[in-house]
Amino acid sequence: MIDPTDWLDTPKSIVLAVLRALWWLAWDVWVQTVGWSIGWCVLRVLSLGRYPVERLGGVDEAATGTSVVVEAVGLAVLAAGIWWLAGAWP
């Protein structure tokens, strides 16, 4: 006999796979693209063009430590800008 709960396992696993793919895409776009771009610009201005040595689109060429620092700075600057513009500074 077929258990009715088995009917829901396949659609649930498909939905879960789609959600995981969307999570990966969101992470790739927001953290790597937006965070890297903003952080790269800010750090280039602050270091007078010396850091990071990778080009603007070179997130894939950067070392792990460099990419983490640049992306964290970019996301922090983005968050600070949003808070400042919203007038909701903590």
Contact map, one row per residue, 1 for C-alpha under 8 A:
111000000000000000000000000000000000000000000000000000000000000000000000000000000000000000
111101000000000000000000000000000000000000000000000000000000000000000000000000000000000000
111111100000000000000000000000000000000000000000000000000000000000000000000000000000000000
011111110000000000000000000000000000000000000000000000000000000000000000000000000000000000
001111111000000000000000000000000000000000000000000000000000000000000000000000000000000000
011111111100000000000000000000000000000000000000000000000000000000000000000000000000000000
001111111110000000000000000000000000000000000000000000000000000000000000000000000000000000
000111111111000000000000000000000000000000000000000000000000000000000000000000000000000000
000011111111100000000000000000000000000000000000000000000000000000000000000000000000000000
000001111111110000000000000000000000000000000000000000000000000000000000000000000000000000
000000111111111000000000000000000000000000000000000000000000000000000000000000000000000000
000000011111111100000000000000000000000000000000000000000000000000000000000000000000000000
000000001111111110000000000000000000000000000000000000000000000000000000000000000000000000
000000000111111111000000000000000000000000000000000000000000000000000000000000000000000000
000000000011111111100000000000000000000000000000000000000000000000000000000000000000000000
000000000001111111110000000000000000000000000000000000000000000000000000000000000000000000
000000000000111111111000000000000000000000000000000000000000000000000000000000000000000000
000000000000011111111100000000000000000000000000000000000000000000000000000000000000000000
000000000000001111111110000000000000000000000000000000000000000000000000000000000000000000
000000000000000111111111000000000000000000000000000000000000000000000000000000000000000000
000000000000000011111111100000000000000000000000000000000000000000000000000000000000000000
000000000000000001111111110000000000000000000000000000000000000000000000000000000000000000
000000000000000000111111111000000000000000000000000000000000000000000000000000000000000000
000000000000000000011111111100000000000000000000000000000000000000000000000000000000000000
000000000000000000001111111110000000000000000000000000000000000000000000000000000000000000
000000000000000000000111111111100000000000000000000000000000000000000000000000000000000000
000000000000000000000011111111110000000000000000000000000000000000000000000000000000000000
000000000000000000000001111111111000000000000000000000000000000000000000000000000000000000
000000000000000000000000111111111100000000000000000000000000000000000000000000000000000000
000000000000000000000000011111111110000000000000000000000000000000000000000000000000000000
000000000000000000000000011111111111000000000000000000000000000000000010001000000000000000
000000000000000000000000001111111111000000000000000000000010000000000010000000000000000000
000000000000000000000000000111111111100000000000000000000000000000000000000000000000000000
000000000000000000000000000011111111110000000000000000000000000000000010011000000000000000
000000000000000000000000000001111111111000000000000000000000000000000111111000000000000000
000000000000000000000000000000111111111100000000000000010010000000100110010000000000000000
000000000000000000000000000000001111111110000000000000011000000000000010010000000000000000
000000000000000000000000000000000111111111000000000000000000000000000010111011000000000000
000000000000000000000000000000000011111111100000000000000000000000000111111010000000000000
000000000000000000000000000000000001111111110000000100010000000000000110010000000000000000
000000000000000000000000000000000000111111111000000000010000000000000000000000000000000000
000000000000000000000000000000000000011111111100000000000000000000000000110000000000000000
000000000000000000000000000000000000001111111110101100000000000000000100000000000000000000
000000000000000000000000000000000000000111111111111100000000000000000000000000000000000000
000000000000000000000000000000000000000011111111100000000000000000000000000000000000000000
000000000000000000000000000000000000000001111111100000000000000000000000000000000000000000
000000000000000000000000000000000000000000111111111000000000000000000000000000000000000000
000000000000000000000000000000000000000000011111111000000000000000000000000000000000000000
000000000000000000000000000000000000000000111111111100000000000000000000000000000000000000
000000000000000000000000000000000000000000010011111110000000000000000000000000000000000000
000000000000000000000000000000000000000000110011111111000000000000000000000000000000000000
000000000000000000000000000000000000000100110000111111100000000001000100000000000000000000
000000000000000000000000000000000000000000000000011111100000000000000000000000000000000000
000000000000000000000000000000000000000000000000001111111110110000000000000000000000000000
000000000000000000000000000000000000000000000000000111111100000000000000000000000000000000
000000000000000000000000000000000001100110000000000001111110000000000000000000000000000000
000000000000000000000000000000000000100000000000000001111111000000000000000000000000000000
000000000000000000000000000000000000000000000000000001111111110000000000000000000000000000
000000000000000000000000000000010001000000000000000001011111110000100000000000000000000000
000000000000000000000000000000000000000000000000000000001111110000000000000000000000000000
000000000000000000000000000000000000000000000000000001000111111000000000000000000000000000
000000000000000000000000000000000000000000000000000001000111111101100000000000000000000000
000000000000000000000000000000000000000000000000000000000000111111100000000000000000000000
000000000000000000000000000000000000000000000000000000000000011111110000000000000000000000
000000000000000000000000000000000000000000000000000000000000001111111000000000000000000000
000000000000000000000000000000000000000000000000000100000000011111111100000000000000000000
000000000000000000000000000000000001000000000000000000000010011111111110000000000000000000
000000000000000000000000000000000000000000000000000000000000000111111111000000000000000000
000000000000000000000000000000000000000000000000000000000000000011111111100000000000000000
000000000000000000000000000000000011001100100000000100000000000001111111110000000000000000
000000000000000000000000000000110111111100000000000000000000000000111111111000000000000000
000000000000000000000000000000000010001000000000000000000000000000011111111100000000000000
000000000000000000000000000000000010011001000000000000000000000000001111111110000000000000
000000000000000000000000000000000111111101000000000000000000000000000111111111000000000000
000000000000000000000000000000100110011000000000000000000000000000000011111111100000000000
000000000000000000000000000000000000000000000000000000000000000000000001111111110000000000
000000000000000000000000000000000000011000000000000000000000000000000000111111111000000000
000000000000000000000000000000000000010000000000000000000000000000000000011111111100000000
000000000000000000000000000000000000000000000000000000000000000000000000001111111110000000
000000000000000000000000000000000000000000000000000000000000000000000000000111111111000000
000000000000000000000000000000000000000000000000000000000000000000000000000011111111100000
000000000000000000000000000000000000000000000000000000000000000000000000000001111111110000
000000000000000000000000000000000000000000000000000000000000000000000000000000111111111110
000000000000000000000000000000000000000000000000000000000000000000000000000000011111111110
000000000000000000000000000000000000000000000000000000000000000000000000000000001111111100
000000000000000000000000000000000000000000000000000000000000000000000000000000000111111110
000000000000000000000000000000000000000000000000000000000000000000000000000000000011111110
000000000000000000000000000000000000000000000000000000000000000000000000000000000011111111
000000000000000000000000000000000000000000000000000000000000000000000000000000000011011111
000000000000000000000000000000000000000000000000000000000000000000000000000000000000000111
